[in-house]
Amino acid sequence: MLEYLVKALVGDPDAVEIDVDEGRTVVFRVRVGPDDMGRVIGKRGRIANAIRTVVRAAAARDEVGVDVDFVD
């Protein structure tokens, strides 16, 4: 679901990479093309926060802690 959301927002969906670190909390590290970082983060981080909220809500059904980081 995270990959679908991010690819729908960016201009270059082939540049989207998502790394997963599994521990107590699952951490998704999202990388996009340099021109698309602003689109994914949005004004004042609103889009990034919305993405985090949706992913956390989906993970809450399975009682899993999740964090989403957007990295350059």
PDB file with SEQRES, HELIX, SHEET and CRYST1 records, atoms N, CA, C and O in Angstrom:
SEQRES   1 A   72  MET LEU GLU TYR LEU VAL LYS ALA LEU VAL GLY ASP PRO          
SEQRES   2 A   72  ASP ALA VAL GLU ILE ASP VAL ASP GLU GLY ARG THR VAL          
SEQRES   3 A   72  VAL PHE ARG VAL ARG VAL GLY PRO ASP ASP MET GLY ARG          
SEQRES   4 A   72  VAL ILE GLY LYS ARG GLY ARG ILE ALA ASN ALA ILE ARG          
SEQRES   5 A   72  THR VAL VAL ARG ALA ALA ALA ALA ARG ASP GLU VAL GLY          
SEQRES   6 A   72  VAL ASP VAL ASP PHE VAL ASP                                  
HELIX    1 AA1 LEU A    2  LEU A    9  1                                   8    
HELIX    2 AA2 PRO A   13  ALA A   15  5                                   3    
HELIX    3 AA3 MET A   37  ILE A   41  1                                   5    
HELIX    4 AA4 LYS A   43  GLY A   45  5                                   3    
HELIX    5 AA5 ARG A   46  ALA A   60  1                                  15    
SHEET    1 AA1 3 GLU A  17  ASP A  21  0                                        
SHEET    2 AA1 3 THR A  25  ARG A  31 -1                                        
SHEET    3 AA1 3 GLY A  65  VAL A  71  1                                        
CRYST1    1.000    1.000    1.000  90.00  90.00  90.00 P 1           1          
ATOM      1  N   MET A   1       0.814  -1.181   0.000  1.00  0.00           N  
ATOM      2  CA  MET A   1       0.000   0.000   0.000  1.00  0.00           C  
ATOM      3  C   MET A   1       0.867   1.258   0.000  1.00  0.00           C  
ATOM      4  O   MET A   1       0.556   2.214  -0.711  1.00  0.00           O  
ATOM      5  N   LEU A   2       1.931   1.276   0.771  1.00  0.00           N  
ATOM      6  CA  LEU A   2       2.825   2.432   0.825  1.00  0.00           C  
ATOM      7  C   LEU A   2       3.417   2.713  -0.543  1.00  0.00           C  
ATOM      8  O   LEU A   2       3.462   3.860  -0.987  1.00  0.00           O  
ATOM      9  N   GLU A   3       3.867   1.668  -1.205  1.00  0.00           N  
ATOM     10  CA  GLU A   3       4.455   1.834  -2.536  1.00  0.00           C  
ATOM     11  C   GLU A   3       3.424   2.415  -3.508  1.00  0.00           C  
ATOM     12  O   GLU A   3       3.754   3.295  -4.303  1.00  0.00           O  
ATOM     13  N   TYR A   4       2.213   1.941  -3.452  1.00  0.00           N  
ATOM     14  CA  TYR A   4       1.146   2.439  -4.320  1.00  0.00           C  
ATOM     15  C   TYR A   4       0.896   3.926  -4.072  1.00  0.00           C  
ATOM     16  O   TYR A   4       0.774   4.700  -5.022  1.00  0.00           O  
ATOM     17  N   LEU A   5       0.820   4.324  -2.814  1.00  0.00           N  
ATOM     18  CA  LEU A   5       0.574   5.728  -2.477  1.00  0.00           C  
ATOM     19  C   LEU A   5       1.687   6.634  -2.990  1.00  0.00           C  
ATOM     20  O   LEU A   5       1.424   7.674  -3.595  1.00  0.00           O  
ATOM     21  N   VAL A   6       2.930   6.231  -2.744  1.00  0.00           N  
ATOM     22  CA  VAL A   6       4.061   7.073  -3.137  1.00  0.00           C  
ATOM     23  C   VAL A   6       4.175   7.151  -4.653  1.00  0.00           C  
ATOM     24  O   VAL A   6       4.384   8.233  -5.202  1.00  0.00           O  
ATOM     25  N   LYS A   7       4.041   6.021  -5.335  1.00  0.00           N  
ATOM     26  CA  LYS A   7       4.153   6.030  -6.796  1.00  0.00           C  
ATOM     27  C   LYS A   7       3.052   6.862  -7.447  1.00  0.00           C  
ATOM     28  O   LYS A   7       3.259   7.424  -8.523  1.00  0.00           O  
ATOM     29  N   ALA A   8       1.892   6.945  -6.812  1.00  0.00           N  
ATOM     30  CA  ALA A   8       0.804   7.755  -7.361  1.00  0.00           C  
ATOM     31  C   ALA A   8       1.102   9.250  -7.254  1.00  0.00           C  
ATOM     32  O   ALA A   8       0.531  10.047  -7.999  1.00  0.00           O  
ATOM     33  N   LEU A   9       1.984   9.636  -6.343  1.00  0.00           N  
ATOM     34  CA  LEU A   9       2.288  11.049  -6.124  1.00  0.00           C  
ATOM     35  C   LEU A   9       3.448  11.575  -6.952  1.00  0.00           C  
ATOM     36  O   LEU A   9       3.492  12.766  -7.260  1.00  0.00           O  
ATOM     37  N   VAL A  10       4.379  10.717  -7.315  1.00  0.00           N  
ATOM     38  CA  VAL A  10       5.624  11.179  -7.934  1.00  0.00           C  
ATOM     39  C   VAL A  10       5.523  11.232  -9.453  1.00  0.00           C  
ATOM     40  O   VAL A  10       4.653  10.611 -10.063  1.00  0.00           O  
ATOM     41  N   GLY A  11       6.442  11.994 -10.041  1.00  0.00           N  
ATOM     42  CA  GLY A  11       6.498  12.086 -11.491  1.00  0.00           C  
ATOM     43  C   GLY A  11       7.255  10.929 -12.117  1.00  0.00           C  
ATOM     44  O   GLY A  11       7.003  10.568 -13.266  1.00  0.00           O  
ATOM     45  N   ASP A  12       8.194  10.338 -11.359  1.00  0.00           N  
ATOM     46  CA  ASP A  12       9.008   9.224 -11.854  1.00  0.00           C  
ATOM     47  C   ASP A  12       8.822   8.014 -10.932  1.00  0.00           C  
ATOM     48  O   ASP A  12       9.628   7.803 -10.026  1.00  0.00           O  
ATOM     49  N   PRO A  13       7.774   7.221 -11.154  1.00  0.00           N  
ATOM     50  CA  PRO A  13       7.501   6.087 -10.260  1.00  0.00           C  
ATOM     51  C   PRO A  13       8.591   5.018 -10.259  1.00  0.00           C  
ATOM     52  O   PRO A  13       8.708   4.260  -9.297  1.00  0.00           O  
ATOM     53  N   ASP A  14       9.389   4.948 -11.324  1.00  0.00           N  
ATOM     54  CA  ASP A  14      10.449   3.938 -11.375  1.00  0.00           C  
ATOM     55  C   ASP A  14      11.580   4.249 -10.402  1.00  0.00           C  
ATOM     56  O   ASP A  14      12.359   3.358 -10.063  1.00  0.00           O  
ATOM     57  N   ALA A  15      11.686   5.494  -9.949  1.00  0.00           N  
ATOM     58  CA  ALA A  15      12.755   5.892  -9.036  1.00  0.00           C  
ATOM     59  C   ALA A  15      12.406   5.622  -7.573  1.00  0.00           C  
ATOM     60  O   ALA A  15      13.245   5.826  -6.695  1.00  0.00           O  
ATOM     61  N   VAL A  16      11.203   5.174  -7.301  1.00  0.00           N  
ATOM     62  CA  VAL A  16      10.771   4.937  -5.919  1.00  0.00           C  
ATOM     63  C   VAL A  16      11.409   3.654  -5.393  1.00  0.00           C  
ATOM     64  O   VAL A  16      11.312   2.596  -6.014  1.00  0.00           O  
ATOM     65  N   GLU A  17      12.066   3.769  -4.232  1.00  0.00           N  
ATOM     66  CA  GLU A  17      12.656   2.612  -3.550  1.00  0.00           C  
ATOM     67  C   GLU A  17      12.181   2.628  -2.105  1.00  0.00           C  
ATOM     68  O   GLU A  17      12.172   3.674  -1.457  1.00  0.00           O  
ATOM     69  N   ILE A  18      11.792   1.480  -1.612  1.00  0.00           N  
ATOM     70  CA  ILE A  18      11.360   1.378  -0.218  1.00  0.00           C  
ATOM     71  C   ILE A  18      12.146   0.257   0.446  1.00  0.00           C  
ATOM     72  O   ILE A  18      12.055  -0.904   0.048  1.00  0.00           O  
ATOM     73  N   ASP A  19      12.924   0.625   1.472  1.00  0.00           N  
ATOM     74  CA  ASP A  19      13.668  -0.347   2.263  1.00  0.00           C  
ATOM     75  C   ASP A  19      12.901  -0.600   3.554  1.00  0.00           C  
ATOM     76  O   ASP A  19      12.266   0.303   4.099  1.00  0.00           O  
ATOM     77  N   VAL A  20      12.965  -1.826   4.032  1.00  0.00           N  
ATOM     78  CA  VAL A  20      12.227  -2.201   5.245  1.00  0.00           C  
ATOM     79  C   VAL A  20      13.206  -2.700   6.293  1.00  0.00           C  
ATOM     80  O   VAL A  20      14.021  -3.582   6.022  1.00  0.00           O  
ATOM     81  N   ASP A  21      13.125  -2.132   7.497  1.00  0.00           N  
ATOM     82  CA  ASP A  21      13.879  -2.589   8.658  1.00  0.00           C  
ATOM     83  C   ASP A  21      12.880  -3.154   9.652  1.00  0.00           C  
ATOM     84  O   ASP A  21      12.014  -2.432  10.147  1.00  0.00           O  
ATOM     85  N   GLU A  22      12.996  -4.433   9.945  1.00  0.00           N  
ATOM     86  CA  GLU A  22      12.058  -5.045  10.879  1.00  0.00           C  
ATOM     87  C   GLU A  22      12.735  -5.267  12.217  1.00  0.00           C  
ATOM     88  O   GLU A  22      13.799  -5.882  12.294  1.00  0.00           O  
ATOM     89  N   GLY A  23      12.126  -4.775  13.243  1.00  0.00           N  
ATOM     90  CA  GLY A  23      12.563  -4.955  14.621  1.00  0.00           C  
ATOM     91  C   GLY A  23      11.316  -4.903  15.475  1.00  0.00           C  
ATOM     92  O   GLY A  23      10.278  -5.452  15.106  1.00  0.00           O  
ATOM     93  N   ARG A  24      11.415  -4.233  16.633  1.00  0.00           N  
ATOM     94  CA  ARG A  24      10.196  -4.025  17.435  1.00  0.00           C  
ATOM     95  C   ARG A  24       9.175  -3.231  16.646  1.00  0.00           C  
ATOM     96  O   ARG A  24       7.971  -3.480  16.709  1.00  0.00           O  
ATOM     97  N   THR A  25       9.694  -2.269  15.902  1.00  0.00           N  
ATOM     98  CA  THR A  25       8.865  -1.440  15.033  1.00  0.00           C  
ATOM     99  C   THR A  25       9.353  -1.630  13.608  1.00  0.00           C  
ATOM    100  O   THR A  25      10.560  -1.690  13.375  1.00  0.00           O  
ATOM    101  N   VAL A  26       8.456  -1.726  12.667  1.00  0.00           N  
ATOM    102  CA  VAL A  26       8.829  -1.837  11.257  1.00  0.00           C  
ATOM    103  C   VAL A  26       9.076  -0.424  10.733  1.00  0.00           C  
ATOM    104  O   VAL A  26       8.215   0.450  10.844  1.00  0.00           O  
ATOM    105  N   VAL A  27      10.263  -0.210  10.160  1.00  0.00           N  
ATOM    106  CA  VAL A  27      10.623   1.106   9.636  1.00  0.00           C  
ATOM    107  C   VAL A  27      10.729   1.010   8.123  1.00  0.00           C  
ATOM    108  O   VAL A  27      11.503   0.216   7.589  1.00  0.00           O  
ATOM    109  N   PHE A  28       9.945   1.828   7.444  1.00  0.00           N  
ATOM    110  CA  PHE A  28      10.008   1.930   5.991  1.00  0.00           C  
ATOM    111  C   PHE A  28      10.812   3.173   5.646  1.00  0.00           C  
ATOM    112  O   PHE A  28      10.483   4.272   6.094  1.00  0.00           O  
ATOM    113  N   ARG A  29      11.866   3.005   4.849  1.00  0.00           N  
ATOM    114  CA  ARG A  29      12.654   4.148   4.374  1.00  0.00           C  
ATOM    115  C   ARG A  29      12.334   4.343   2.899  1.00  0.00           C  
ATOM    116  O   ARG A  29      12.632   3.485   2.069  1.00  0.00           O  
ATOM    117  N   VAL A  30      11.731   5.468   2.588  1.00  0.00           N  
ATOM    118  CA  VAL A  30      11.257   5.752   1.237  1.00  0.00           C  
ATOM    119  C   VAL A  30      12.238   6.693   0.554  1.00  0.00           C  
ATOM    120  O   VAL A  30      12.569   7.759   1.074  1.00  0.00           O  
ATOM    121  N   ARG A  31      12.698   6.275  -0.626  1.00  0.00           N  
ATOM    122  CA  ARG A  31      13.563   7.120  -1.461  1.00  0.00           C  
ATOM    123  C   ARG A  31      12.837   7.390  -2.768  1.00  0.00           C  
ATOM    124  O   ARG A  31      12.287   6.481  -3.390  1.00  0.00           O  
ATOM    125  N   VAL A  32      12.843   8.657  -3.177  1.00  0.00           N  
ATOM    126  CA  VAL A  32      12.251   9.044  -4.456  1.00  0.00           C  
ATOM    127  C   VAL A  32      13.277   9.871  -5.209  1.00  0.00           C  
ATOM    128  O   VAL A  32      14.310  10.244  -4.655  1.00  0.00           O  
ATOM    129  N   GLY A  33      12.990  10.158  -6.476  1.00  0.00           N  
ATOM    130  CA  GLY A  33      13.876  11.001  -7.260  1.00  0.00           C  
ATOM    131  C   GLY A  33      13.982  12.386  -6.641  1.00  0.00           C  
ATOM    132  O   GLY A  33      13.071  12.822  -5.937  1.00  0.00           O  
ATOM    133  N   PRO A  34      15.093  13.086  -6.898  1.00  0.00           N  
ATOM    134  CA  PRO A  34      15.308  14.400  -6.275  1.00  0.00           C  
ATOM    135  C   PRO A  34      14.220  15.420  -6.617  1.00  0.00           C  
ATOM    136  O   PRO A  34      13.916  16.293  -5.804  1.00  0.00           O  
ATOM    137  N   ASP A  35      13.644  15.321  -7.790  1.00  0.00           N  
ATOM    138  CA  ASP A  35      12.597  16.266  -8.184  1.00  0.00           C  
ATOM    139  C   ASP A  35      11.263  15.962  -7.514  1.00  0.00           C  
ATOM    140  O   ASP A  35      10.374  16.813  -7.499  1.00  0.00           O  
ATOM    141  N   ASP A  36      11.111  14.781  -6.970  1.00  0.00           N  
ATOM    142  CA  ASP A  36       9.833  14.362  -6.403  1.00  0.00           C  
ATOM    143  C   ASP A  36       9.753  14.465  -4.884  1.00  0.00           C  
ATOM    144  O   ASP A  36       8.679  14.266  -4.317  1.00  0.00           O  
ATOM    145  N   MET A  37      10.847  14.768  -4.219  1.00  0.00           N  
ATOM    146  CA  MET A  37      10.837  14.803  -2.754  1.00  0.00           C  
ATOM    147  C   MET A  37       9.832  15.832  -2.230  1.00  0.00           C  
ATOM    148  O   MET A  37       9.128  15.567  -1.255  1.00  0.00           O  
ATOM    149  N   GLY A  38       9.763  16.979  -2.856  1.00  0.00           N  
ATOM    150  CA  GLY A  38       8.814  18.007  -2.425  1.00  0.00           C  
ATOM    151  C   GLY A  38       7.373  17.564  -2.574  1.00  0.00           C  
ATOM    152  O   GLY A  38       6.527  17.904  -1.748  1.00  0.00           O  
ATOM    153  N   ARG A  39       7.092  16.817  -3.613  1.00  0.00           N  
ATOM    154  CA  ARG A  39       5.724  16.316  -3.828  1.00  0.00           C  
ATOM    155  C   ARG A  39       5.320  15.327  -2.749  1.00  0.00           C  
ATOM    156  O   ARG A  39       4.173  15.319  -2.301  1.00  0.00           O  
ATOM    157  N   VAL A  40       6.257  14.501  -2.337  1.00  0.00           N  
ATOM    158  CA  VAL A  40       5.954  13.471  -1.339  1.00  0.00           C  
ATOM    159  C   VAL A  40       5.827  14.081   0.058  1.00  0.00           C  
ATOM    160  O   VAL A  40       5.010  13.632   0.862  1.00  0.00           O  
ATOM    161  N   ILE A  41       6.628  15.091   0.341  1.00  0.00           N  
ATOM    162  CA  ILE A  41       6.574  15.713   1.662  1.00  0.00           C  
ATOM    163  C   ILE A  41       5.427  16.714   1.747  1.00  0.00           C  
ATOM    164  O   ILE A  41       4.712  16.747   2.749  1.00  0.00           O  
ATOM    165  N   GLY A  42       5.243  17.520   0.724  1.00  0.00           N  
ATOM    166  CA  GLY A  42       4.146  18.489   0.713  1.00  0.00           C  
ATOM    167  C   GLY A  42       4.438  19.711   1.561  1.00  0.00           C  
ATOM    168  O   GLY A  42       5.448  19.773   2.263  1.00  0.00           O  
ATOM    169  N   LYS A  43       3.541  20.680   1.487  1.00  0.00           N  
ATOM    170  CA  LYS A  43       3.705  21.903   2.272  1.00  0.00           C  
ATOM    171  C   LYS A  43       3.601  21.579   3.749  1.00  0.00           C  
ATOM    172  O   LYS A  43       2.635  20.966   4.206  1.00  0.00           O  
ATOM    173  N   ARG A  44       4.616  22.004   4.486  1.00  0.00           N  
ATOM    174  CA  ARG A  44       4.681  21.784   5.935  1.00  0.00           C  
ATOM    175  C   ARG A  44       4.565  20.313   6.313  1.00  0.00           C  
ATOM    176  O   ARG A  44       4.170  19.989   7.433  1.00  0.00           O  
ATOM    177  N   GLY A  45       4.904  19.423   5.388  1.00  0.00           N  
ATOM    178  CA  GLY A  45       4.902  17.990   5.676  1.00  0.00           C  
ATOM    179  C   GLY A  45       3.532  17.347   5.726  1.00  0.00           C  
ATOM    180  O   GLY A  45       3.382  16.248   6.260  1.00  0.00           O  
ATOM    181  N   ARG A  46       2.538  18.011   5.181  1.00  0.00           N  
ATOM    182  CA  ARG A  46       1.171  17.487   5.293  1.00  0.00           C  
ATOM    183  C   ARG A  46       0.983  16.166   4.555  1.00  0.00           C  
ATOM    184  O   ARG A  46       0.339  15.254   5.076  1.00  0.00           O  
ATOM    185  N   ILE A  47       1.532  16.052   3.358  1.00  0.00           N  
ATOM    186  CA  ILE A  47       1.362  14.803   2.605  1.00  0.00           C  
ATOM    187  C   ILE A  47       2.119  13.670   3.294  1.00  0.00           C  
ATOM    188  O   ILE A  47       1.607  12.557   3.420  1.00  0.00           O  
ATOM    189  N   ALA A  48       3.350  13.963   3.740  1.00  0.00           N  
ATOM    190  CA  ALA A  48       4.131  12.943   4.444  1.00  0.00           C  
ATOM    191  C   ALA A  48       3.397  12.468   5.695  1.00  0.00           C  
ATOM    192  O   ALA A  48       3.356  11.270   5.973  1.00  0.00           O  
ATOM    193  N   ASN A  49       2.827  13.389   6.439  1.00  0.00           N  
ATOM    194  CA  ASN A  49       2.080  13.006   7.642  1.00  0.00           C  
ATOM    195  C   ASN A  49       0.830  12.207   7.298  1.00  0.00           C  
ATOM    196  O   ASN A  49       0.468  11.283   8.026  1.00  0.00           O  
ATOM    197  N   ALA A  50       0.172  12.548   6.208  1.00  0.00           N  
ATOM    198  CA  ALA A  50      -1.009  11.792   5.788  1.00  0.00           C  
ATOM    199  C   ALA A  50      -0.628  10.367   5.404  1.00  0.00           C  
ATOM    200  O   ALA A  50      -1.333   9.418   5.746  1.00  0.00           O  
ATOM    201  N   ILE A  51       0.493  10.218   4.690  1.00  0.00           N  
ATOM    202  CA  ILE A  51       0.971   8.880   4.320  1.00  0.00           C  
ATOM    203  C   ILE A  51       1.270   8.075   5.581  1.00  0.00           C  
ATOM    204  O   ILE A  51       0.877   6.914   5.689  1.00  0.00           O  
ATOM    205  N   ARG A  52       1.968   8.695   6.534  1.00  0.00           N  
ATOM    206  CA  ARG A  52       2.285   8.001   7.793  1.00  0.00           C  
ATOM    207  C   ARG A  52       1.009   7.564   8.516  1.00  0.00           C  
ATOM    208  O   ARG A  52       0.941   6.452   9.039  1.00  0.00           O  
ATOM    209  N   THR A  53       0.012   8.426   8.544  1.00  0.00           N  
ATOM    210  CA  THR A  53      -1.240   8.116   9.232  1.00  0.00           C  
ATOM    211  C   THR A  53      -1.945   6.924   8.600  1.00  0.00           C  
ATOM    212  O   THR A  53      -2.431   6.041   9.307  1.00  0.00           O  
ATOM    213  N   VAL A  54      -2.002   6.897   7.279  1.00  0.00           N  
ATOM    214  CA  VAL A  54      -2.669   5.792   6.582  1.00  0.00           C  
ATOM    215  C   VAL A  54      -1.936   4.473   6.827  1.00  0.00           C  
ATOM    216  O   VAL A  54      -2.564   3.447   7.090  1.00  0.00           O  
ATOM    217  N   VAL A  55      -0.607   4.505   6.739  1.00  0.00           N  
ATOM    218  CA  VAL A  55       0.181   3.280   6.934  1.00  0.00           C  
ATOM    219  C   VAL A  55       0.059   2.794   8.378  1.00  0.00           C  
ATOM    220  O   VAL A  55      -0.072   1.594   8.619  1.00  0.00           O  
ATOM    221  N   ARG A  56       0.101   3.714   9.332  1.00  0.00           N  
ATOM    222  CA  ARG A  56      -0.042   3.315  10.742  1.00  0.00           C  
ATOM    223  C   ARG A  56      -1.421   2.739  11.024  1.00  0.00           C  
ATOM    224  O   ARG A  56      -1.553   1.786  11.792  1.00  0.00           O  
ATOM    225  N   ALA A  57      -2.447   3.311  10.408  1.00  0.00           N  
ATOM    226  CA  ALA A  57      -3.804   2.789  10.603  1.00  0.00           C  
ATOM    227  C   ALA A  57      -3.925   1.373  10.054  1.00  0.00           C  
ATOM    228  O   ALA A  57      -4.554   0.514  10.672  1.00  0.00           O  
ATOM    229  N   ALA A  58      -3.325   1.131   8.899  1.00  0.00           N  
ATOM    230  CA  ALA A  58      -3.361  -0.213   8.317  1.00  0.00           C  
ATOM    231  C   ALA A  58      -2.587  -1.199   9.191  1.00  0.00           C  
ATOM    232  O   ALA A  58      -3.000  -2.348   9.349  1.00  0.00           O  
ATOM    233  N   ALA A  59      -1.470  -0.752   9.757  1.00  0.00           N  
ATOM    234  CA  ALA A  59      -0.656  -1.635  10.594  1.00  0.00           C  
ATOM    235  C   ALA A  59      -1.311  -1.886  11.949  1.00  0.00           C  
ATOM    236  O   ALA A  59      -1.074  -2.922  12.570  1.00  0.00           O  
ATOM    237  N   ALA A  60      -2.126  -0.955  12.406  1.00  0.00           N  
ATOM    238  CA  ALA A  60      -2.774  -1.104  13.711  1.00  0.00           C  
ATOM    239  C   ALA A  60      -3.717  -2.300  13.737  1.00  0.00           C  
ATOM    240  O   ALA A  60      -3.923  -2.909  14.787  1.00  0.00           O  
ATOM    241  N   ARG A  61      -4.290  -2.638  12.586  1.00  0.00           N  
ATOM    242  CA  ARG A  61      -5.161  -3.823  12.528  1.00  0.00           C  
ATOM    243  C   ARG A  61      -4.401  -5.074  12.927  1.00  0.00           C  
ATOM    244  O   ARG A  61      -4.956  -5.984  13.542  1.00  0.00           O  
ATOM    245  N   ASP A  62      -3.112  -5.109  12.566  1.00  0.00           N  
ATOM    246  CA  ASP A  62      -2.278  -6.271  12.874  1.00  0.00           C  
ATOM    247  C   ASP A  62      -1.453  -6.065  14.141  1.00  0.00           C  
ATOM    248  O   ASP A  62      -0.586  -6.875  14.467  1.00  0.00           O  
ATOM    249  N   GLU A  63      -1.733  -4.967  14.854  1.00  0.00           N  
ATOM    250  CA  GLU A  63      -1.021  -4.635  16.091  1.00  0.00           C  
ATOM    251  C   GLU A  63       0.488  -4.578  15.878  1.00  0.00           C  
ATOM    252  O   GLU A  63       1.257  -5.162  16.641  1.00  0.00           O  
ATOM    253  N   VAL A  64       0.901  -3.866  14.827  1.00  0.00           N  
ATOM    254  CA  VAL A  64       2.311  -3.708  14.490  1.00  0.00           C  
ATOM    255  C   VAL A  64       2.650  -2.224  14.541  1.00  0.00           C  
ATOM    256  O   VAL A  64       1.901  -1.394  14.025  1.00  0.00           O  
ATOM    257  N   GLY A  65       3.780  -1.891  15.164  1.00  0.00           N  
ATOM    258  CA  GLY A  65       4.249  -0.513  15.164  1.00  0.00           C  
ATOM    259  C   GLY A  65       4.974  -0.227  13.861  1.00  0.00           C  
ATOM    260  O   GLY A  65       5.775  -1.039  13.399  1.00  0.00           O  
ATOM    261  N   VAL A  66       4.696   0.921  13.274  1.00  0.00           N  
ATOM    262  CA  VAL A  66       5.256   1.261  11.968  1.00  0.00           C  
ATOM    263  C   VAL A  66       5.736   2.704  11.980  1.00  0.00           C  
ATOM    264  O   VAL A  66       5.110   3.574  12.585  1.00  0.00           O  
ATOM    265  N   ASP A  67       6.857   2.948  11.302  1.00  0.00           N  
ATOM    266  CA  ASP A  67       7.339   4.303  11.087  1.00  0.00           C  
ATOM    267  C   ASP A  67       7.724   4.430   9.624  1.00  0.00           C  
ATOM    268  O   ASP A  67       8.238   3.483   9.029  1.00  0.00           O  
ATOM    269  N   VAL A  68       7.479   5.588   9.047  1.00  0.00           N  
ATOM    270  CA  VAL A  68       7.820   5.846   7.650  1.00  0.00           C  
ATOM    271  C   VAL A  68       8.773   7.026   7.618  1.00  0.00           C  
ATOM    272  O   VAL A  68       8.429   8.117   8.073  1.00  0.00           O  
ATOM    273  N   ASP A  69       9.978   6.813   7.078  1.00  0.00           N  
ATOM    274  CA  ASP A  69      10.975   7.872   6.929  1.00  0.00           C  
ATOM    275  C   ASP A  69      11.169   8.166   5.456  1.00  0.00           C  
ATOM    276  O   ASP A  69      11.212   7.253   4.631  1.00  0.00           O  
ATOM    277  N   PHE A  70      11.285   9.434   5.130  1.00  0.00           N  
ATOM    278  CA  PHE A  70      11.564   9.855   3.761  1.00  0.00           C  
ATOM    279  C   PHE A  70      13.002  10.338   3.728  1.00  0.00           C  
ATOM    280  O   PHE A  70      13.344  11.320   4.388  1.00  0.00           O  
ATOM    281  N   VAL A  71      13.851   9.653   2.961  1.00  0.00           N  
ATOM    282  CA  VAL A  71      15.282   9.963   2.934  1.00  0.00           C  
ATOM    283  C   VAL A  71      15.697  10.431   1.550  1.00  0.00           C  
ATOM    284  O   VAL A  71      15.108  10.059   0.535  1.00  0.00           O  
ATOM    285  N   ASP A  72      16.736  11.265   1.546  1.00  0.00           N  
ATOM    286  CA  ASP A  72      17.274  11.773   0.273  1.00  0.00           C  
ATOM    287  C   ASP A  72      18.103  10.732  -0.418  1.00  0.00           C  
ATOM    288  O   ASP A  72      18.633  10.984  -1.500  1.00  0.00           O  
TER     289      ASP A  72                                                      
END                                                                             
